[in-house]
C-alpha cells in the first residue's frame, strides 16, 4: 500500500513540473513579443548628429503585412 502512495506523489510531482515548465515557456514567449519602449527606440536612433526625435502616435497604426501574413503595429518616428 505505501508503494501506491509513493507513485501517486511522483505522478503529482511530474504533473506539477510539466505545468511549471509550460507556464515558464508561455511567460518567456510573451516577454519576447513585447514591443520596445520609447526610451529604447530613442536610444537606438540617437547619434552624435541627432538634434531631436519626435514620436507621432503613441499606439501606432495596425497594418497588414502581406509577406508575413499577419497584422503588425507601425509607428512613425521623425528624427531631425
N, CA, C and O atoms as a GROMACS GRO file, in nm:
protein
  320
    1UNK      N    1   0.081  -0.121   0.000
    1UNK     CA    2   0.000   0.000   0.000
    1UNK      C    3   0.085   0.127   0.000
    1UNK      O    4   0.053   0.220  -0.074
    2UNK      N    5   0.190   0.136   0.078
    2UNK     CA    6   0.270   0.258   0.074
    2UNK      C    7   0.329   0.286  -0.064
    2UNK      O    8   0.355   0.401  -0.098
    3UNK      N    9   0.349   0.181  -0.145
    3UNK     CA   10   0.405   0.200  -0.278
    3UNK      C   11   0.310   0.277  -0.368
    3UNK      O   12   0.354   0.358  -0.450
    4UNK      N   13   0.180   0.254  -0.354
    4UNK     CA   14   0.082   0.327  -0.433
    4UNK      C   15   0.080   0.475  -0.397
    4UNK      O   16   0.065   0.559  -0.486
    5UNK      N   17   0.095   0.506  -0.271
    5UNK     CA   18   0.100   0.646  -0.229
    5UNK      C   19   0.223   0.713  -0.288
    5UNK      O   20   0.215   0.827  -0.332
    6UNK      N   21   0.336   0.644  -0.288
    6UNK     CA   22   0.459   0.699  -0.345
    6UNK      C   23   0.442   0.724  -0.494
    6UNK      O   24   0.484   0.829  -0.543
    7UNK      N   25   0.380   0.632  -0.566
    7UNK     CA   26   0.356   0.651  -0.709
    7UNK      C   27   0.262   0.767  -0.734
    7UNK      O   28   0.283   0.843  -0.829
    8UNK      N   29   0.160   0.784  -0.653
    8UNK     CA   30   0.068   0.896  -0.668
    8UNK      C   31   0.140   1.027  -0.646
    8UNK      O   32   0.117   1.124  -0.718
    9UNK      N   33   0.228   1.032  -0.546
    9UNK     CA   34   0.304   1.155  -0.521
    9UNK      C   35   0.398   1.186  -0.636
    9UNK      O   36   0.413   1.302  -0.673
   10UNK      N   37   0.462   1.083  -0.692
   10UNK     CA   38   0.550   1.105  -0.806
   10UNK      C   39   0.473   1.155  -0.928
   10UNK      O   40   0.521   1.242  -1.001
   11UNK      N   41   0.354   1.102  -0.949
   11UNK     CA   42   0.272   1.148  -1.061
   11UNK      C   43   0.231   1.293  -1.041
   11UNK      O   44   0.232   1.371  -1.136
   12UNK      N   45   0.194   1.329  -0.919
   12UNK     CA   46   0.159   1.468  -0.891
   12UNK      C   47   0.279   1.559  -0.911
   12UNK      O   48   0.265   1.669  -0.964
   13UNK      N   49   0.396   1.515  -0.869
   13UNK     CA   50   0.518   1.595  -0.884
   13UNK      C   51   0.551   1.613  -1.032
   13UNK      O   52   0.588   1.722  -1.075
   14UNK      N   53   0.539   1.506  -1.109
   14UNK     CA   54   0.567   1.515  -1.253
   14UNK      C   55   0.466   1.607  -1.322
   14UNK      O   56   0.503   1.684  -1.411
   15UNK      N   57   0.341   1.598  -1.283
   15UNK     CA   58   0.239   1.686  -1.340
   15UNK      C   59   0.268   1.831  -1.307
   15UNK      O   60   0.253   1.919  -1.392
   16UNK      N   61   0.309   1.857  -1.183
   16UNK     CA   62   0.341   1.994  -1.142
   16UNK      C   63   0.463   2.045  -1.218
   16UNK      O   64   0.466   2.162  -1.259
   17UNK      N   65   0.562   1.962  -1.238
   17UNK     CA   66   0.682   2.004  -1.313
   17UNK      C   67   0.645   2.038  -1.458
   17UNK      O   68   0.693   2.138  -1.511
   18UNK      N   69   0.561   1.955  -1.520
   18UNK     CA   70   0.518   1.983  -1.657
   18UNK      C   71   0.441   2.114  -1.665
   18UNK      O   72   0.462   2.194  -1.756
   19UNK      N   73   0.353   2.135  -1.568
   19UNK     CA   74   0.276   2.259  -1.566
   19UNK      C   75   0.368   2.380  -1.550
   19UNK      O   76   0.352   2.479  -1.621
   20UNK      N   77   0.463   2.373  -1.458
   20UNK     CA   78   0.555   2.485  -1.437
   20UNK      C   79   0.643   2.509  -1.559
   20UNK      O   80   0.673   2.624  -1.592
   21UNK      N   81   0.685   2.403  -1.625
   21UNK     CA   82   0.765   2.418  -1.746
   21UNK      C   83   0.686   2.487  -1.856
   21UNK      O   84   0.736   2.580  -1.919
   22UNK      N   85   0.562   2.442  -1.879
   22UNK     CA   86   0.478   2.503  -1.982
   22UNK      C   87   0.444   2.648  -1.948
   22UNK      O   88   0.443   2.734  -2.036
   23UNK      N   89   0.418   2.675  -1.821
   23UNK     CA   90   0.390   2.812  -1.778
   23UNK      C   91   0.513   2.900  -1.799
   23UNK      O   92   0.500   3.014  -1.844
   24UNK      N   93   0.630   2.850  -1.768
   24UNK     CA   94   0.753   2.925  -1.790
   24UNK      C   95   0.777   2.954  -1.936
   24UNK      O   96   0.818   3.064  -1.972
   25UNK      N   97   0.753   2.855  -2.022
   25UNK     CA   98   0.769   2.876  -2.167
   25UNK      C   99   0.671   2.982  -2.218
   25UNK      O  100   0.708   3.067  -2.298
   26UNK      N  101   0.548   2.976  -2.172
   26UNK     CA  102   0.447   3.074  -2.212
   26UNK      C  103   0.488   3.214  -2.166
   26UNK      O  104   0.477   3.309  -2.243
   27UNK      N  105   0.533   3.226  -2.043
   27UNK     CA  106   0.574   3.355  -1.989
   27UNK      C  107   0.690   3.413  -2.069
   27UNK      O  108   0.689   3.531  -2.102
   28UNK      N  109   0.790   3.331  -2.100
   28UNK     CA  110   0.905   3.379  -2.176
   28UNK      C  111   0.867   3.416  -2.319
   28UNK      O  112   0.925   3.510  -2.375
   29UNK      N  113   0.772   3.346  -2.379
   29UNK     CA  114   0.731   3.381  -2.515
   29UNK      C  115   0.656   3.513  -2.517
   29UNK      O  116   0.669   3.590  -2.613
   30UNK      N  117   0.579   3.542  -2.415
   30UNK     CA  118   0.508   3.670  -2.408
   30UNK      C  119   0.607   3.784  -2.392
   30UNK      O  120   0.591   3.889  -2.453
   31UNK      N  121   0.708   3.765  -2.310
   31UNK     CA  122   0.810   3.869  -2.291
   31UNK      C  123   0.885   3.894  -2.422
   31UNK      O  124   0.916   4.009  -2.453
   32UNK      N  125   0.914   3.790  -2.497
   32UNK     CA  126   0.991   3.808  -2.620
   32UNK      C  127   0.912   3.880  -2.728
   32UNK      O  128   0.972   3.935  -2.821
   33UNK      N  129   0.779   3.883  -2.720
   33UNK     CA  130   0.697   3.950  -2.819
   33UNK      C  131   0.668   4.096  -2.783
   33UNK      O  132   0.602   4.166  -2.860
   34UNK      N  133   0.716   4.142  -2.670
   34UNK     CA  134   0.688   4.278  -2.625
   34UNK      C  135   0.754   4.380  -2.718
   34UNK      O  136   0.862   4.357  -2.772
   35UNK      N  137   0.688   4.492  -2.736
   35UNK     CA  138   0.740   4.600  -2.819
   35UNK      C  139   0.840   4.684  -2.739
   35UNK      O  140   0.826   4.696  -2.617
   36UNK      N  141   0.940   4.741  -2.805
   36UNK     CA  142   1.036   4.825  -2.733
   36UNK      C  143   0.969   4.955  -2.685
   36UNK      O  144   0.875   5.003  -2.747
   37UNK      N  145   1.019   5.009  -2.577
   37UNK     CA  146   0.964   5.132  -2.523
   37UNK      C  147   1.017   5.252  -2.603
   37UNK      O  148   1.109   5.239  -2.684
   38UNK      N  149   0.957   5.367  -2.579
   38UNK     CA  150   1.004   5.490  -2.645
   38UNK      C  151   1.149   5.518  -2.610
   38UNK      O  152   1.227   5.562  -2.695
   39UNK      N  153   1.187   5.493  -2.485
   39UNK     CA  154   1.324   5.520  -2.443
   39UNK      C  155   1.424   5.432  -2.518
   39UNK      O  156   1.532   5.479  -2.555
   40UNK      N  157   1.390   5.306  -2.541
   40UNK     CA  158   1.480   5.217  -2.615
   40UNK      C  159   1.491   5.261  -2.760
   40UNK      O  160   1.601   5.262  -2.816
   41UNK      N  161   1.378   5.296  -2.821
   41UNK     CA  162   1.381   5.343  -2.960
   41UNK      C  163   1.462   5.471  -2.971
   41UNK      O  164   1.542   5.487  -3.063
   42UNK      N  165   1.440   5.562  -2.878
   42UNK     CA  166   1.513   5.690  -2.879
   42UNK      C  167   1.664   5.664  -2.867
   42UNK      O  168   1.743   5.727  -2.937
   43UNK      N  169   1.703   5.572  -2.778
   43UNK     CA  170   1.845   5.542  -2.759
   43UNK      C  171   1.904   5.480  -2.885
   43UNK      O  172   2.017   5.512  -2.922
   44UNK      N  173   1.828   5.392  -2.952
   44UNK     CA  174   1.878   5.328  -3.074
   44UNK      C  175   1.893   5.426  -3.189
   44UNK      O  176   1.982   5.410  -3.272
   45UNK      N  177   1.807   5.527  -3.194
   45UNK     CA  178   1.812   5.624  -3.304
   45UNK      C  179   1.909   5.739  -3.281
   45UNK      O  180   1.949   5.806  -3.376
   46UNK      N  181   1.946   5.762  -3.158
   46UNK     CA  182   2.027   5.879  -3.125
   46UNK      C  183   2.173   5.856  -3.163
   46UNK      O  184   2.234   5.755  -3.126
   47UNK      N  185   2.227   5.951  -3.237
   47UNK     CA  186   2.370   5.953  -3.271
   47UNK      C  187   2.425   6.091  -3.235
   47UNK      O  188   2.352   6.174  -3.182
   48UNK      N  189   2.551   6.114  -3.264
   48UNK     CA  190   2.611   6.244  -3.235
   48UNK      C  191   2.550   6.354  -3.323
   48UNK      O  192   2.555   6.472  -3.286
   49UNK      N  193   2.493   6.318  -3.437
   49UNK     CA  194   2.436   6.417  -3.530
   49UNK      C  195   2.287   6.439  -3.508
   49UNK      O  196   2.228   6.525  -3.574
   50UNK      N  197   2.224   6.365  -3.418
   50UNK     CA  198   2.080   6.378  -3.395
   50UNK      C  199   2.050   6.503  -3.315
   50UNK      O  200   2.110   6.527  -3.211
   51UNK      N  201   1.957   6.583  -3.366
   51UNK     CA  202   1.915   6.705  -3.296
   51UNK      C  203   1.794   6.678  -3.209
   51UNK      O  204   1.791   6.716  -3.092
   52UNK      N  205   1.692   6.612  -3.267
   52UNK     CA  206   1.568   6.587  -3.193
   52UNK      C  207   1.496   6.466  -3.252
   52UNK      O  208   1.508   6.438  -3.372
   53UNK      N  209   1.423   6.396  -3.168
   53UNK     CA  210   1.341   6.284  -3.212
   53UNK      C  211   1.201   6.308  -3.159
   53UNK      O  212   1.181   6.330  -3.040
   54UNK      N  213   1.102   6.303  -3.250
   54UNK     CA  214   0.962   6.322  -3.211
   54UNK      C  215   0.882   6.201  -3.255
   54UNK      O  216   0.886   6.162  -3.371
   55UNK      N  217   0.809   6.143  -3.162
   55UNK     CA  218   0.721   6.031  -3.193
   55UNK      C  219   0.583   6.086  -3.225
   55UNK      O  220   0.535   6.178  -3.159
   56UNK      N  221   0.518   6.030  -3.328
   56UNK     CA  222   0.384   6.076  -3.363
   56UNK      C  223   0.282   6.013  -3.270
   56UNK      O  224   0.265   6.062  -3.158
   57UNK      N  225   0.213   5.909  -3.309
   57UNK     CA  226   0.114   5.844  -3.222
   57UNK      C  227   0.182   5.754  -3.121
   57UNK      O  228   0.287   5.696  -3.150
   58UNK      N  229   0.123   5.742  -3.004
   58UNK     CA  230   0.181   5.654  -2.904
   58UNK      C  231   0.149   5.508  -2.930
   58UNK      O  232   0.231   5.421  -2.902
   59UNK      N  233   0.031   5.479  -2.982
   59UNK     CA  234  -0.007   5.339  -3.004
   59UNK      C  235   0.029   5.288  -3.142
   59UNK      O  236   0.040   5.167  -3.161
   60UNK      N  237   0.048   5.374  -3.237
   60UNK     CA  238   0.077   5.332  -3.373
   60UNK      C  239  -0.049   5.293  -3.447
   60UNK      O  240  -0.160   5.302  -3.393
   61UNK      N  241  -0.031   5.249  -3.570
   61UNK     CA  242  -0.144   5.207  -3.650
   61UNK      C  243  -0.126   5.061  -3.688
   61UNK      O  244  -0.014   5.013  -3.704
   62UNK      N  245  -0.237   4.991  -3.704
   62UNK     CA  246  -0.232   4.850  -3.738
   62UNK      C  247  -0.229   4.836  -3.890
   62UNK      O  248  -0.309   4.897  -3.960
   63UNK      N  249  -0.135   4.755  -3.939
   63UNK     CA  250  -0.114   4.740  -4.081
   63UNK      C  251  -0.099   4.592  -4.116
   63UNK      O  252  -0.038   4.517  -4.040
   64UNK      N  253  -0.155   4.549  -4.230
   64UNK     CA  254  -0.142   4.410  -4.271
   64UNK      C  255  -0.009   4.391  -4.343
   64UNK      O  256   0.020   4.464  -4.438
   65UNK      N  257   0.071   4.295  -4.299
   65UNK     CA  258   0.196   4.260  -4.364
   65UNK      C  259   0.170   4.139  -4.452
   65UNK      O  260   0.160   4.027  -4.402
   66UNK      N  261   0.157   4.162  -4.583
   66UNK     CA  262   0.118   4.053  -4.673
   66UNK      C  263   0.229   3.949  -4.690
   66UNK      O  264   0.200   3.833  -4.715
   67UNK      N  265   0.355   3.989  -4.678
   67UNK     CA  266   0.463   3.891  -4.695
   67UNK      C  267   0.469   3.794  -4.576
   67UNK      O  268   0.498   3.676  -4.594
   68UNK      N  269   0.443   3.844  -4.454
   68UNK     CA  270   0.444   3.757  -4.336
   68UNK      C  271   0.306   3.700  -4.307
   68UNK      O  272   0.294   3.600  -4.236
   69UNK      N  273   0.202   3.763  -4.361
   69UNK     CA  274   0.065   3.715  -4.341
   69UNK      C  275   0.012   3.742  -4.202
   69UNK      O  276  -0.060   3.658  -4.145
   70UNK      N  277   0.045   3.858  -4.144
   70UNK     CA  278  -0.007   3.892  -4.012
   70UNK      C  279  -0.021   4.044  -3.998
   70UNK      O  280   0.030   4.121  -4.079
   71UNK      N  281  -0.091   4.083  -3.892
   71UNK     CA  282  -0.107   4.225  -3.861
   71UNK      C  283   0.012   4.270  -3.777
   71UNK      O  284   0.063   4.194  -3.694
   72UNK      N  285   0.056   4.392  -3.799
   72UNK     CA  286   0.163   4.447  -3.717
   72UNK      C  287   0.135   4.594  -3.690
   72UNK      O  288   0.071   4.662  -3.770
   73UNK      N  289   0.184   4.642  -3.577
   73UNK     CA  290   0.167   4.782  -3.541
   73UNK      C  291   0.288   4.860  -3.589
   73UNK      O  292   0.402   4.822  -3.563
   74UNK      N  293   0.262   4.970  -3.658
   74UNK     CA  294   0.367   5.051  -3.716
   74UNK      C  295   0.362   5.190  -3.654
   74UNK      O  296   0.256   5.252  -3.647
   75UNK      N  297   0.476   5.237  -3.609
   75UNK     CA  298   0.486   5.373  -3.553
   75UNK      C  299   0.578   5.454  -3.640
   75UNK      O  300   0.675   5.402  -3.695
   76UNK      N  301   0.549   5.581  -3.652
   76UNK     CA  302   0.633   5.671  -3.730
   76UNK      C  303   0.715   5.755  -3.634
   76UNK      O  304   0.664   5.807  -3.535
   77UNK      N  305   0.841   5.767  -3.664
   77UNK     CA  306   0.930   5.847  -3.582
   77UNK      C  307   1.000   5.946  -3.673
   77UNK      O  308   1.056   5.908  -3.776
   78UNK      N  309   0.998   6.074  -3.636
   78UNK     CA  310   1.064   6.178  -3.714
   78UNK      C  311   1.192   6.215  -3.642
   78UNK      O  312   1.189   6.266  -3.530
   79UNK      N  313   1.303   6.189  -3.707
   79UNK     CA  314   1.434   6.219  -3.650
   79UNK      C  315   1.495   6.335  -3.726
   79UNK      O  316   1.510   6.329  -3.848
   80UNK      N  317   1.529   6.441  -3.654
   80UNK     CA  318   1.586   6.560  -3.718
   80UNK      C  319   1.730   6.574  -3.677
   80UNK      O  320   1.798   6.667  -3.720
   0.00000   0.00000   0.00000
